[in-house]
Structures are given as C-alpha cells and as structure tokens.
Amino acid sequence: MKKSKCPFKSVGTKYIDYKNVDLFNRYISSYGKIVPRYYTNVSLKYQKMLSGAIKNARFMGLIPYVK
C-alpha cells in the first residue's frame, strides 16, 4: 500500500495563512471540528500550522466555531 503525500509539501507551501478561508473547508468537519491527520494525510508540521490558522480565523470571526 502506497503512502499518500502531504498536500502542502507537494505544492511547497511555506506558511498557512489564517485569511485563506476557502482552504479550511476541506479540513473542517460538518460539525465544525478540525479533521485529524490520518484522514487528510497532512504532515505533523503542516497540521500544527493548519490548526493554528483555523483557530486564529475562528477567533477573528472569519469562520464559525460550529457549522
């Protein structure tokens, strides 16, 4: 079984910005929770950046806490 690559590493992303709200729809469940790494194949480094950006966007009011 072939391991999938991280979608952020394959593109060469350096930083995940909290203002990129369209990106977050794929990584937030229908209940508003952050989807774990084993579903999305995101590496640990980018999962930490992603969760921090989602939390920051929630705090700023760009995305809701609960859908």
DSSP file (Angstrom, degrees, kcal/mol; ACC not computed):
  #  RESIDUE AA STRUCTURE BP1 BP2  ACC     N-H-->O    O-->H-N    N-H-->O    O-->H-N    TCO  KAPPA ALPHA  PHI   PSI    X-CA   Y-CA   Z-CA
    1    1 A M              0   0    0      0, 0.0     2,-0.3     0, 0.0     0, 0.0   0.000 360.0 360.0 360.0 127.7    0.0    0.0    0.0
    2    2 A K        -     0   0    0      1,-0.0     2,-0.3     0, 0.0     0, 0.0  -0.641 360.0-126.7 -85.6 134.2    1.4    3.3   -1.1
    3    3 A K        -     0   0    0     -2,-0.3     2,-0.1     1,-0.1    -1,-0.0  -0.614  25.3-122.8 -79.6 134.4    1.5    6.2    1.5
    4    4 A S        -     0   0    0     -2,-0.3     2,-0.2     1,-0.1    -1,-0.1  -0.433  24.9-118.8 -75.6 151.9   -0.1    9.4    0.3
    5    5 A K        -     0   0    0     -2,-0.1    -1,-0.1     1,-0.1     3,-0.0  -0.550  31.2 -95.6 -89.9 155.8    1.9   12.6    0.3
    6    6 A C     >  -     0   0    0     -2,-0.2     4,-2.1     1,-0.1     5,-0.2  -0.527  27.9-140.0 -67.6 129.7    1.1   15.7    2.2
    7    7 A P  H  > S+     0   0    0      0, 0.0     4,-0.8     0, 0.0    -1,-0.1   0.789 101.8  49.0 -65.6 -25.6   -0.8   18.1    0.0
    8    8 A F  H  >>S+     0   0    0      2,-0.2     5,-2.4     1,-0.1     4,-1.5   0.850 110.3  49.2 -81.7 -35.4    1.1   21.1    1.4
    9    9 A K  H  45S+     0   0    0      3,-0.2    -1,-0.1     1,-0.2    33,-0.0   0.891 107.1  55.2 -68.5 -39.3    4.6   19.5    1.0
   10   10 A S  H  <5S+     0   0    0     -4,-2.1    -1,-0.2     1,-0.2    -2,-0.2   0.819 113.4  41.5 -66.6 -29.5    3.9   18.6   -2.6
   11   11 A V  H  <5S-     0   0    0     -4,-0.8    -1,-0.2    -5,-0.2    -2,-0.2   0.753 112.6-119.4 -85.7 -26.7    2.9   22.2   -3.5
   12   12 A G  T  <5 -     0   0    0     -4,-1.5    -3,-0.2     1,-0.2     2,-0.2   0.809  42.3-179.6  91.5  34.5    5.8   23.7   -1.5
   13   13 A T      < -     0   0    0     -5,-2.4    -1,-0.2     1,-0.2     3,-0.1  -0.474  14.7-176.1 -70.0 134.6    3.8   25.7    1.0
   14   14 A K        +     0   0    0      1,-0.3     2,-0.3    -2,-0.2    -1,-0.2   0.766  68.8  12.9 -98.1 -33.5    5.9   27.7    3.5
   15   15 A Y        -     0   0    0      2,-0.0     2,-0.6    34,-0.0    -1,-0.3  -0.999  62.1-139.3-149.0 138.7    3.1   29.2    5.6
   16   16 A I        -     0   0    0     -2,-0.3     2,-0.3    -3,-0.1    37,-0.0  -0.904  26.8-146.8-101.9 117.8   -0.6   28.6    6.0
   17   17 A D    >   -     0   0    0     -2,-0.6     3,-1.2     1,-0.1    36,-0.0  -0.618  12.1-138.4 -89.2 141.6   -2.4   32.0    6.4
   18   18 A Y  T 3  S+     0   0    0     -2,-0.3    -1,-0.1     1,-0.2     6,-0.1   0.655 100.6  65.4 -71.6 -15.1   -5.5   32.4    8.6
   19   19 A K  T 3  S+     0   0    0      1,-0.2     2,-1.8     2,-0.1    -1,-0.2   0.561  74.8  92.2 -84.2  -8.0   -7.1   34.6    5.9
   20   20 A N    X>  +     0   0    0     -3,-1.2     3,-0.7     1,-0.2     4,-0.7  -0.552  48.6 162.2 -85.8  74.5   -7.3   31.8    3.4
   21   21 A V  H >>  +     0   0    0     -2,-1.8     4,-0.6     1,-0.2     3,-0.6   0.804  64.5  63.7 -69.4 -32.0  -10.8   30.7    4.4
   22   22 A D  H >4 S+     0   0    0      1,-0.2     3,-0.5    -3,-0.2     4,-0.3   0.817  99.0  55.9 -63.4 -30.6  -11.5   28.7    1.3
   23   23 A L  H X4 S+     0   0    0     -3,-0.7     3,-0.9     1,-0.2     4,-0.4   0.825  98.2  62.6 -68.5 -32.6   -8.7   26.3    2.1
   24   24 A F  H X< S+     0   0    0     -4,-0.7     3,-0.9    -3,-0.6     4,-0.5   0.704  82.0  78.0 -72.4 -20.6  -10.2   25.5    5.5
   25   25 A N  G X< S+     0   0    0     -4,-0.6     3,-0.6    -3,-0.5    -1,-0.2   0.826  94.4  50.5 -60.0 -31.3  -13.4   23.9    4.2
   26   26 A R  G <  S+     0   0    0     -3,-0.9    -1,-0.3    -4,-0.3    -2,-0.2   0.763 112.9  45.6 -75.4 -25.3  -11.6   20.7    3.4
   27   27 A Y  G <  S+     0   0    0     -3,-0.9     8,-2.3    -4,-0.4     2,-0.4   0.258  99.3  76.9-107.1  10.7  -10.1   20.5    6.8
   28   28 A I  B <  S-A   34   0A   0     -3,-0.6     6,-0.2    -4,-0.5     5,-0.0  -0.986  75.1-133.2-121.1 132.3  -13.1   21.2    9.0
   29   29 A S    >   -     0   0    0      4,-3.1     3,-1.4    -2,-0.4    38,-0.1  -0.120  33.0 -96.7 -74.5 176.4  -15.8   18.6    9.5
   30   30 A S  T 3  S+     0   0    0      1,-0.3    37,-0.2     2,-0.1    -1,-0.1   0.703 126.4  54.9 -68.6 -18.4  -19.6   19.2    9.2
   31   31 A Y  T 3  S-     0   0    0      2,-0.1    -1,-0.3    35,-0.1    36,-0.1   0.468 122.7-104.6 -91.0  -3.5  -19.7   19.7   13.0
   32   32 A G  S <  S+     0   0    0     -3,-1.4     2,-0.2     1,-0.3    -2,-0.1   0.529  76.7 133.7  94.1   7.4  -17.0   22.4   12.9
   33   33 A K        -     0   0    0      1,-0.1    -4,-3.1    -5,-0.0     2,-0.4  -0.566  64.1-104.0 -89.9 155.5  -14.1   20.2   14.3
   34   34 A I  B     -A   28   0A   0     -6,-0.2    -6,-0.2    -2,-0.2    -1,-0.1  -0.650  39.5-120.9 -77.6 128.5  -10.6   20.1   12.8
   35   35 A V        -     0   0    0     -8,-2.3    -1,-0.1    -2,-0.4     5,-0.1  -0.502  31.0-112.6 -74.1 135.7  -10.2   16.9   10.8
   36   36 A P    >>  -     0   0    0      0, 0.0     4,-1.2     0, 0.0     3,-1.2  -0.144  23.0-108.7 -68.6 165.0   -7.3   14.7   12.1
   37   37 A R  H 3>>S+     0   0    0      1,-0.3     4,-2.5     2,-0.2     5,-0.6   0.830 111.4  64.2 -62.2 -37.2   -4.1   13.9   10.1
   38   38 A Y  H 345S+     0   0    0      1,-0.2    -1,-0.3     2,-0.2    -3,-0.0   0.650 106.5  44.7 -71.3 -12.6   -4.9   10.3    9.3
   39   39 A Y  H <45S+     0   0    0     -3,-1.2    -1,-0.2     1,-0.0    -2,-0.2   0.784 123.1  33.5 -90.3 -34.2   -7.9   11.4    7.2
   40   40 A T  H  <5S-     0   0    0     -4,-1.2    -2,-0.2     2,-0.1    -3,-0.1   0.566  95.0-131.7-102.5 -10.3   -6.3   14.2    5.3
   41   41 A N  T  <5 +     0   0    0     -4,-2.5     2,-0.4     1,-0.2    -3,-0.1   0.797  50.6 154.9  61.7  32.0   -2.7   12.9    5.0
   42   42 A V      < -     0   0    0     -5,-0.6    -1,-0.2   -36,-0.2    -2,-0.1  -0.732  44.3-117.2 -88.9 138.1   -1.2   16.2    6.3
   43   43 A S     >  -     0   0    0     -2,-0.4     4,-2.4     1,-0.1     5,-0.2  -0.236  27.4-105.6 -70.4 165.2    2.2   16.0    7.9
   44   44 A L  H  > S+     0   0    0      1,-0.2     4,-2.1     2,-0.2     5,-0.2   0.887 117.9  53.2 -61.0 -42.5    2.7   17.0   11.5
   45   45 A K  H  > S+     0   0    0      1,-0.2     4,-1.7     2,-0.2    -1,-0.2   0.927 115.1  39.6 -59.4 -47.3    4.3   20.3   10.8
   46   46 A Y  H  > S+     0   0    0      2,-0.2     4,-2.8     1,-0.2    -1,-0.2   0.789 110.5  58.9 -77.3 -27.7    1.6   21.5    8.5
   47   47 A Q  H  X S+     0   0    0     -4,-2.4     4,-2.7     2,-0.2     5,-0.2   0.896 107.4  47.8 -66.0 -38.9   -1.2   20.0   10.7
   48   48 A K  H  X S+     0   0    0     -4,-2.1     4,-2.0     2,-0.2    -2,-0.2   0.912 114.4  45.8 -66.4 -42.4    0.1   22.3   13.5
   49   49 A M  H  X S+     0   0    0     -4,-1.7     4,-2.2    -5,-0.2    -2,-0.2   0.908 114.2  49.6 -64.6 -41.0    0.2   25.3   11.2
   50   50 A L  H  X S+     0   0    0     -4,-2.8     4,-2.5     2,-0.2    -2,-0.2   0.921 111.3  46.7 -65.1 -46.3   -3.3   24.4    9.8
   51   51 A S  H  X S+     0   0    0     -4,-2.7     4,-2.4     1,-0.2    -1,-0.2   0.889 112.9  50.3 -66.6 -37.4   -4.9   24.0   13.3
   52   52 A G  H  X S+     0   0    0     -4,-2.0     4,-2.1    -5,-0.2    -1,-0.2   0.898 111.7  48.0 -64.2 -40.3   -3.3   27.3   14.5
   53   53 A A  H  X S+     0   0    0     -4,-2.2     4,-2.3     2,-0.2    -2,-0.2   0.881 111.9  49.5 -68.3 -38.4   -4.6   29.1   11.4
   54   54 A I  H  X S+     0   0    0     -4,-2.5     4,-2.2     2,-0.2    -2,-0.2   0.923 112.2  47.7 -65.8 -43.8   -8.1   27.7   11.8
   55   55 A K  H  X S+     0   0    0     -4,-2.4     4,-2.2     1,-0.2    -2,-0.2   0.889 112.8  48.9 -64.1 -39.0   -8.2   28.7   15.5
   56   56 A N  H  X S+     0   0    0     -4,-2.1     4,-2.1     2,-0.2    -1,-0.2   0.895 110.6  50.4 -67.0 -40.2   -6.9   32.1   14.6
   57   57 A A  H  X>S+     0   0    0     -4,-2.3     5,-2.4     2,-0.2     6,-0.9   0.864 110.1  50.8 -67.0 -35.7   -9.6   32.5   11.9
   58   58 A R  H ><5S+     0   0    0     -4,-2.2     3,-0.9     3,-0.2    -2,-0.2   0.929 110.4  49.1 -64.0 -45.0  -12.3   31.4   14.3
   59   59 A F  H 3<5S+     0   0    0     -4,-2.2    -2,-0.2     1,-0.3    -1,-0.2   0.871 110.4  50.3 -63.3 -37.6  -11.1   34.0   16.8
   60   60 A M  H 3<5S-     0   0    0     -4,-2.1    -1,-0.3    -5,-0.1    -2,-0.2   0.588 116.5-115.3 -77.5 -10.6  -11.1   36.8   14.2
   61   61 A G  T <<5S+     0   0    0     -3,-0.9    -3,-0.2    -4,-0.6    -2,-0.1   0.630  81.0 122.3  88.2  14.1  -14.6   35.8   13.1
   62   62 A L  S   <S+     0   0    0     -5,-2.4    -4,-0.2    -6,-0.2    -5,-0.1   0.838  80.6  21.5 -78.8 -33.4  -13.8   34.7    9.6
   63   63 A I  S    S-     0   0    0     -6,-0.9    -2,-0.3    -9,-0.2    -1,-0.2  -0.959  89.7-108.8-130.6 151.7  -15.2   31.2   10.1
   64   64 A P        -     0   0    0      0, 0.0     3,-0.1     0, 0.0    -5,-0.1  -0.385  14.2-132.0 -78.7 157.8  -17.8   30.0   12.7
   65   65 A Y  S    S+     0   0    0      1,-0.2     2,-0.4    -7,-0.1    -7,-0.1   0.875  97.7  26.0 -71.2 -38.4  -16.9   27.8   15.7
   66   66 A V              0   0    0      1,-0.1    -1,-0.2   -33,-0.0   -34,-0.2  -0.988 360.0 360.0-128.5 135.1  -19.9   25.5   14.9
   67   67 A K              0   0    0     -2,-0.4   -35,-0.1   -37,-0.2   -36,-0.1   0.470 360.0 360.0 -83.8 360.0  -21.5   25.0   11.4
